[in-house]
């Protein structure tokens, strides 16, 4: 049993596929931009950023978390 061979002269179908992929990617990029603009471009409360020192924020983000001292747990099963 042989598989049917594809015709090499299908330039119209190839252009249609290219156009369809381009339009789909453009719509997705617009959707991503809309999500970013409406949810992430502006702070929810404008007073959230008042008085924030960028160096202090960066130091807090980069700093290592404090180490926890492991205390022995009490045995619950005796």
DSSP file (Angstrom, degrees, kcal/mol; ACC not computed):
  #  RESIDUE AA STRUCTURE BP1 BP2  ACC     N-H-->O    O-->H-N    N-H-->O    O-->H-N    TCO  KAPPA ALPHA  PHI   PSI    X-CA   Y-CA   Z-CA
    1    1 A X              0   0    0      0, 0.0     2,-0.4     0, 0.0     0, 0.0   0.000 360.0 360.0 360.0 125.5    0.0    0.0    0.0
    2    2 A X        -     0   0    0      3,-0.0     2,-0.2     1,-0.0     3,-0.0  -0.803 360.0-123.9-106.5 144.8    1.5    3.3   -1.1
    3    3 A X        -     0   0    0     -2,-0.4     2,-0.1     1,-0.1    -1,-0.0  -0.588  38.5-100.3 -80.1 146.5    0.7    6.7    0.4
    4    4 A X        -     0   0    0     -2,-0.2     2,-0.2     1,-0.1    -1,-0.1  -0.417  38.5-119.0 -68.1 143.4   -0.5    9.4   -2.1
    5    5 A X        -     0   0    0     -2,-0.1     2,-0.3     1,-0.1    -1,-0.1  -0.582  22.8-120.1 -83.7 143.6    2.2   11.8   -3.2
    6    6 A X        -     0   0    0     -2,-0.2     2,-0.3     1,-0.1    -1,-0.1  -0.610  27.5-115.4 -81.7 142.4    1.8   15.5   -2.5
    7    7 A X        -     0   0    0     -2,-0.3     3,-0.5     1,-0.1    -1,-0.1  -0.568  14.2-150.3 -77.0 139.2    1.7   17.8   -5.4
    8    8 A X  S    S+     0   0    0     -2,-0.3     2,-0.2     1,-0.2    -1,-0.1   0.671  86.1  71.5 -83.4 -16.5    4.5   20.2   -5.6
    9    9 A X        +     0   0    0      1,-0.2     2,-0.6     2,-0.1     3,-0.3  -0.109  59.1 117.0 -93.4  37.8    2.6   23.0   -7.4
   10   10 A X     >  +     0   0    0     -3,-0.5     4,-1.6    -2,-0.2    -1,-0.2  -0.405  24.2 140.1-101.2  56.5    0.4   23.9   -4.4
   11   11 A X  H  >  +     0   0    0     -2,-0.6     4,-2.2     1,-0.2    -1,-0.2   0.848  68.2  56.2 -67.0 -35.1    1.7   27.5   -4.1
   12   12 A X  H  > S+     0   0    0     -3,-0.3     4,-2.0     1,-0.2    -1,-0.2   0.899 107.4  47.6 -65.4 -41.0   -1.8   28.9   -3.3
   13   13 A X  H  > S+     0   0    0      2,-0.2     4,-2.3     1,-0.2    -1,-0.2   0.868 111.2  51.8 -67.1 -36.5   -2.3   26.6   -0.4
   14   14 A X  H  X S+     0   0    0     -4,-1.6     4,-2.3     2,-0.2    -2,-0.2   0.899 110.3  47.7 -67.5 -40.3    1.2   27.5    1.0
   15   15 A X  H  X S+     0   0    0     -4,-2.2     4,-2.4     2,-0.2    -2,-0.2   0.885 111.3  51.7 -67.0 -37.6    0.5   31.2    0.8
   16   16 A X  H  X S+     0   0    0     -4,-2.0     4,-2.4     2,-0.2    -2,-0.2   0.911 110.4  48.0 -64.6 -42.5   -2.9   30.7    2.5
   17   17 A X  H  X S+     0   0    0     -4,-2.3     4,-2.5     2,-0.2     5,-0.2   0.910 111.1  51.0 -64.0 -42.8   -1.2   28.8    5.3
   18   18 A X  H  X S+     0   0    0     -4,-2.3     4,-2.3     1,-0.2    -2,-0.2   0.911 111.8  47.4 -60.2 -43.6    1.4   31.5    5.7
   19   19 A X  H  X S+     0   0    0     -4,-2.4     4,-2.5     2,-0.2    -2,-0.2   0.905 111.5  50.6 -64.9 -42.0   -1.2   34.2    5.9
   20   20 A X  H  X S+     0   0    0     -4,-2.4     4,-2.2     2,-0.2    -2,-0.2   0.907 112.1  46.6 -63.4 -43.1   -3.3   32.2    8.4
   21   21 A X  H  X S+     0   0    0     -4,-2.5     4,-2.5     2,-0.2    -1,-0.2   0.904 112.6  50.7 -65.9 -41.7   -0.2   31.6   10.7
   22   22 A X  H  X S+     0   0    0     -4,-2.3     4,-2.3    -5,-0.2    -2,-0.2   0.919 111.7  46.8 -62.9 -44.5    0.7   35.3   10.4
   23   23 A X  H  X S+     0   0    0     -4,-2.5     4,-2.3     2,-0.2    -1,-0.2   0.909 112.0  50.8 -64.8 -41.6   -2.8   36.5   11.3
   24   24 A X  H  X S+     0   0    0     -4,-2.2     4,-2.1     1,-0.2    -2,-0.2   0.914 111.8  47.4 -63.2 -42.9   -2.9   34.0   14.3
   25   25 A X  H  X S+     0   0    0     -4,-2.5     4,-2.4     2,-0.2    -1,-0.2   0.892 111.0  51.5 -66.0 -38.9    0.4   35.2   15.6
   26   26 A X  H  X S+     0   0    0     -4,-2.3     4,-2.2     2,-0.2    -2,-0.2   0.911 110.4  48.6 -63.9 -42.0   -0.6   38.9   15.3
   27   27 A X  H  X S+     0   0    0     -4,-2.3     4,-2.2     1,-0.2    -2,-0.2   0.901 111.5  50.0 -64.3 -40.7   -3.8   38.2   17.2
   28   28 A X  H  X S+     0   0    0     -4,-2.1     4,-2.5     2,-0.2    -2,-0.2   0.894 109.8  50.3 -65.8 -39.8   -1.9   36.4   19.9
   29   29 A X  H  X S+     0   0    0     -4,-2.4     4,-2.4     2,-0.2    -2,-0.2   0.908 110.8  49.5 -64.5 -41.0    0.6   39.2   20.2
   30   30 A X  H  X S+     0   0    0     -4,-2.2     4,-2.3     2,-0.2    -2,-0.2   0.895 110.9  50.2 -63.1 -39.4   -2.2   41.8   20.5
   31   31 A X  H  X S+     0   0    0     -4,-2.2     4,-2.3     2,-0.2    -2,-0.2   0.911 110.6  49.0 -66.0 -42.3   -3.9   39.6   23.2
   32   32 A X  H  X S+     0   0    0     -4,-2.5     4,-2.4     2,-0.2    -2,-0.2   0.905 111.5  49.6 -63.0 -41.3   -0.6   39.4   25.2
   33   33 A X  H  X S+     0   0    0     -4,-2.4     4,-2.9     2,-0.2    -2,-0.2   0.910 110.1  50.9 -63.9 -41.3   -0.1   43.1   24.9
   34   34 A X  H  X S+     0   0    0     -4,-2.3     4,-2.6     2,-0.2     5,-0.3   0.911 110.4  48.9 -62.9 -42.7   -3.7   43.7   26.1
   35   35 A X  H  X S+     0   0    0     -4,-2.3     4,-2.0     2,-0.2     5,-0.5   0.930 113.9  46.4 -62.3 -45.3   -3.2   41.4   29.1
   36   36 A X  H  X>S+     0   0    0     -4,-2.4     4,-2.4     3,-0.2     5,-1.4   0.935 114.1  48.2 -61.8 -45.8    0.0   43.2   30.0
   37   37 A X  H  <5S+     0   0    0     -4,-2.9     4,-0.4     1,-0.2     5,-0.3   0.923 117.4  39.0 -63.4 -46.0   -1.5   46.6   29.6
   38   38 A X  H  <5S+     0   0    0     -4,-2.6    -1,-0.2    -5,-0.2    -2,-0.2   0.782 130.6  24.7 -78.9 -26.3   -4.6   46.0   31.7
   39   39 A X  H  <5S+     0   0    0     -4,-2.0    -3,-0.2    -5,-0.3    -2,-0.2   0.734 131.6  21.9-111.0 -26.7   -3.1   43.9   34.4
   40   40 A X  T  <5S+     0   0    0     -4,-2.4    -3,-0.2    -5,-0.5    -4,-0.1   0.580  99.8  74.6-123.7 -11.0    0.6   44.7   34.8
   41   41 A X  S   <S+     0   0    0     -5,-1.4     2,-0.4    -4,-0.4    -4,-0.1   0.812 100.5  36.5 -80.0 -28.4    1.5   48.1   33.3
   42   42 A X  S    S-     0   0    0     -5,-0.3    -1,-0.1    -4,-0.0     2,-0.0  -0.951  88.5-109.4-124.7 142.6    0.0   50.3   36.1
   43   43 A X        -     0   0    0     -2,-0.4     3,-0.1     1,-0.1    -3,-0.1  -0.392  24.9-128.0 -66.2 149.3    0.0   49.6   39.9
   44   44 A X  S    S+     0   0    0      1,-0.2     2,-0.5    -5,-0.1    -1,-0.1   0.895 100.3  30.0 -65.4 -40.8   -3.5   48.8   41.3
   45   45 A X  S >  S-     0   0    0      1,-0.1     3,-2.1    -3,-0.0     4,-0.3  -0.984  75.0-148.7-122.2 122.1   -3.2   51.5   43.9
   46   46 A X  G >  S+     0   0    0     -2,-0.5     3,-1.0     1,-0.3     4,-0.3   0.778  96.5  62.7 -64.5 -25.3   -1.1   54.5   43.1
   47   47 A X  G 3  S+     0   0    0      1,-0.2     3,-0.4     2,-0.2    -1,-0.3   0.571  82.9  82.7 -75.6  -5.7    0.0   55.0   46.7
   48   48 A X  G <  S+     0   0    0     -3,-2.1    -1,-0.2     1,-0.2    -2,-0.2   0.842  96.7  39.7 -64.4 -32.1    1.7   51.6   46.6
   49   49 A X  S X  S+     0   0    0     -3,-1.0     3,-1.4    -4,-0.3     2,-0.2   0.484  86.7 115.8 -98.8  -3.2    4.8   53.1   44.9
   50   50 A X  T 3  S+     0   0    0     -3,-0.4     3,-0.1    -4,-0.3    -3,-0.0  -0.491  87.4   6.0 -68.6 130.5    4.9   56.3   47.0
   51   51 A X  T 3  S+     0   0    0      1,-0.3     2,-0.5    -2,-0.2    -1,-0.3   0.579  89.5 144.3  77.2  10.2    8.1   56.5   49.1
   52   52 A X    <   -     0   0    0     -3,-1.4     2,-0.6     4,-0.0    -1,-0.3  -0.725  40.6-149.2 -85.8 125.7    9.6   53.3   47.7
   53   53 A X     >  -     0   0    0     -2,-0.5     4,-2.2     1,-0.1     3,-0.4  -0.838   6.1-147.4 -91.4 118.8   13.4   53.6   47.4
   54   54 A X  H  > S+     0   0    0     -2,-0.6     4,-2.5     1,-0.2     5,-0.2   0.847  97.6  53.0 -57.5 -35.6   14.5   51.4   44.4
   55   55 A X  H  > S+     0   0    0      2,-0.2     4,-2.3     1,-0.2    -1,-0.2   0.896 109.5  48.4 -67.0 -38.7   17.8   50.5   46.1
   56   56 A X  H  > S+     0   0    0     -3,-0.4     4,-2.0     2,-0.2    -2,-0.2   0.892 111.9  49.0 -67.7 -39.4   16.0   49.3   49.2
   57   57 A X  H  X S+     0   0    0     -4,-2.2     4,-2.1     2,-0.2    -2,-0.2   0.929 111.7  49.2 -64.7 -45.0   13.6   47.2   47.2
   58   58 A X  H  X S+     0   0    0     -4,-2.5     4,-2.1     1,-0.2     5,-0.2   0.903 110.5  50.7 -62.0 -41.2   16.4   45.7   45.2
   59   59 A X  H  X S+     0   0    0     -4,-2.3     4,-1.9     1,-0.2    -1,-0.2   0.888 110.1  50.2 -64.0 -38.0   18.3   44.8   48.4
   60   60 A X  H  < S+     0   0    0     -4,-2.0    -1,-0.2     1,-0.2    -2,-0.2   0.864 112.6  46.7 -68.8 -35.1   15.2   43.2   49.9
   61   61 A X  H  < S+     0   0    0     -4,-2.1    -2,-0.2     1,-0.2    -1,-0.2   0.850 118.1  40.8 -74.1 -33.8   14.7   41.1   46.8
   62   62 A X  H  < S+     0   0    0     -4,-2.1    -2,-0.2    -5,-0.2    -1,-0.2   0.746  92.0 104.5 -87.3 -24.5   18.3   40.0   46.5
   63   63 A X  S  < S-     0   0    0     -4,-1.9     2,-0.2    -5,-0.2     3,-0.1  -0.185  77.5-109.8 -61.1 148.1   19.0   39.4   50.3
   64   64 A X        -     0   0    0      1,-0.1    -1,-0.1     3,-0.0     3,-0.1  -0.535  36.7-106.5 -76.0 143.9   19.1   35.9   51.6
   65   65 A X        -     0   0    0     -2,-0.2    -1,-0.1     1,-0.1     0, 0.0  -0.367  45.2 -91.3 -67.4 151.5   16.2   34.8   53.7
   66   66 A X        -     0   0    0      1,-0.1     2,-0.2    -3,-0.1    -1,-0.1  -0.326  44.7-111.5 -63.2 144.8   17.0   34.4   57.4
   67   67 A X        -     0   0    0     -3,-0.1     2,-0.4     1,-0.0    -1,-0.1  -0.559  27.5-133.7 -79.5 141.8   18.1   31.0   58.5
   68   68 A X        -     0   0    0     -2,-0.2     2,-0.6     2,-0.0    -1,-0.0  -0.752   9.0-134.2 -96.2 141.1   15.7   29.0   60.7
   69   69 A X        -     0   0    0     -2,-0.4     2,-0.6     1,-0.0    -2,-0.0  -0.838  22.1-131.5 -93.4 122.1   16.9   27.2   63.7
   70   70 A X        -     0   0    0     -2,-0.6     2,-0.4     3,-0.0     3,-0.0  -0.621  21.4-160.8 -77.7 117.9   15.5   23.7   63.9
   71   71 A X        -     0   0    0     -2,-0.6     2,-0.1     1,-0.1    -1,-0.0  -0.776  30.2 -99.9 -95.7 143.4   14.0   23.1   67.3
   72   72 A X        -     0   0    0     -2,-0.4     2,-0.2     1,-0.1    -1,-0.1  -0.390  38.9-128.4 -63.2 134.6   13.5   19.5   68.3
   73   73 A X        -     0   0    0     -2,-0.1     2,-0.2     1,-0.1    -1,-0.1  -0.560  21.0-111.1 -82.7 146.5    9.9   18.4   67.9
   74   74 A X        -     0   0    0     -2,-0.2     2,-0.5     1,-0.1    -1,-0.1  -0.529  34.6-110.8 -74.5 143.2    8.0   16.8   70.7
   75   75 A X        -     0   0    0     -2,-0.2    -1,-0.1     1,-0.2     3,-0.1  -0.624  29.3-173.0 -76.3 125.0    7.2   13.2   70.1
   76   76 A X  S    S+     0   0    0     -2,-0.5     2,-0.6     1,-0.1    -1,-0.2   0.674  71.2  62.3 -91.2 -18.2    3.5   12.9   69.7
   77   77 A X              0   0    0      1,-0.1    -1,-0.1     0, 0.0    -2,-0.0  -0.930 360.0 360.0-111.5 118.7    3.6    9.0   69.7
   78   78 A X              0   0    0     -2,-0.6    -1,-0.1    -3,-0.1    -2,-0.0   0.379 360.0 360.0-119.0 360.0    4.8    7.4   72.8
